[in-house]
Amino acid sequence: MENNVVKKREGYLSWDEYFMAIAKLSSMRSKDPSTQVGACIVDKDKRILSIGYNGAPNGFDDDAFPWDRVGNAVDTKYFYVCHAEMNAILNFKGSRRDLEGATIYVDLFPCNECAKLIIQSGIKEVVYLCDKYANTDAVIVSKKLFDTCGVKYRLLENIANDKINIDLEIKG
């Protein structure tokens, strides 16, 4: 008798790749012309709790929003934009207890303000793709906050599926 066991498909996404891909997909909703960031919060059981992306606060017209990076501070995006991490935490509709021990996947290493939100929400791990602002005060302080408060962070390296194509064509 022949054993015709079908084996599982190879090349599927790891959990890290899957959740980071969702964060990256969320970043595509950002209207920021220079920096698009997404975030995905996942619990210990690999369930998605919330997502977010950087953008204007609710009720602030995107067309009237100051997207400039340079100039008078009140005329740039920096005082106004809600970061992806903030939006993901605020978009969560469950109990704070559900965020305790969770992991947040984010394109860009969190700034100090987002680090405080992550810590206060109970999230215990940050997985990121890029740390291009590593030498800035905001990120230096973030790492100090995370280290002191017991939040782990790690760069997502050696990604097998670094390009993921999604076909939205309706078949059938």
N, C-alpha and C positions, 0 to 999 in steps of 0.2 A: 504494500500500500504506500502510495506516494504522499509525502507531507507537503501540502501546498499552503503553507502559512504565509499570509500576506504581512509584510513588515510595515512599520509606520513610515511615513514620509520623512525624508531627510531635508535639511535646509530650512526647517521651520524656525520662527522667531523664538529666541530665549525670552524669559519673562522680562529681563532688563530691556531687551530690544523692543519688545511689545509695548511696554509702558512708556519708554522714551519716544517711540514712534507716535504714540497718542499725544504726548506733550508737544512734539514737533508739529503734528497735524493741528493741534489747538493753536499753535503760534501763527498758523496761516490765517487765522481770523483777525490778527492784529492789523491795525491800519497805520501803524508807525512806519514811516518810510525808511528808517535807518536800522531799527532793531526790532525784530519779532521774536518774542519769547513765549513759550508755553510751559505749563506745569500740569502734572498729573499726580494726584495723591492716591496711594494704594495702602490698604490695610495688610495686616500680617497674613491673611488668608488669600492674598493676591486678588482682592476685589477692589475695583476702582471706586473711590469715595467721592472724588471731585476733580474737576479740571478748570483751568483758567488760562488767560493770555493777557499780555500787557495792552492797556488801552485807556480810553477816556472813562471817567466815572459815569455811572448811570445818569442820564439827564443832560449831559454835556454834549452838545452837538459836535460830532466828529469833524464836520466841515469848518466849525469855528474854533476847534481845538488848536492850540499852538504847538505844531509838530517840530519847530526849530530846535536845533541842538546848541546853537550859539546865540549870544546876544544878551540883553537885559534878562536876568533870571525869571522875572514874571512873564516874559514873552517867550520862554522856552517850555518844552514839554516837562521838564524835570520836577517842577512843583505840582504838576497836575496829574500825571499818568499814574494809573494803578498798575503795579507790577503783577506778573503772572502768578507768583506765589500768593500775594495778597488776595487776588481774585479767586484762586482755587480754594483758599481757606474760607473766604467769605461766601463762596458759592455752596459750600458744604451745608446740607440741610439736616444732618444728623446731630447726635449728641457729641459734645466735646470728648467724652469718654471713647467714642469710636475713632477719634484721631490719635489717641494715645498709642505710641509705638508704631505709627504709620511711617511710610516712606514717601518722600516727594521726589519726583523726577522732573528735572528742569534743564533747559538748554544751557543756561548761563548761570554761573555760580551766584548765589543770592547776595544782595547787598546787606548792609547792617540792619536796615529797617525791616527787610523781609526775614532776616535771621531772627530778629526779636519775635516776629509773628509766628515763625516756625517753632521756636522754643516754647512760646506761651501756649500754642495750640496742642502741644504734646507730641508732635512729630519727632521721631528719633533718628531718621536717616535722610540724607540728601544725596541723590545721585545726579550727577551733572555731566554735560558734554564738553563745556568750554569754561576756562577760567582766565579769559583774556584781560580781566581787570585785577588780576592777582596782586599787583603791586599798589593798588589804590587803598586809601585809608578805609573805605567802606568794606572792602573784602578782607583786609587785614583784621578789622574789628569783627567781621562776621565769623572768621575762623576762630578768633579768640573767644567769642561768645559760644560758638558750638563746642569748642574744646572744654571750656569751663562748665558748660551745662550738659555735657554728655550726649551731644548730637553727633552721630557719625556722618562723615561725608566721604564720597569717593567719586573719582573720575570714571566714567564708563569707557573702558578701553577695550581694544581687540574686538570690536563689533564685527561679527561675521556678516551681518546684513546691513551694511552702512548705507545702502540705497534701497529703498523699498518703493516699488511701483504699485499704485492702487488703480485698478481698472474700475471705473464707475459706470461702465457700459451695462445696460440692462440686457441680459441674455435670456433667450427663451422664446 
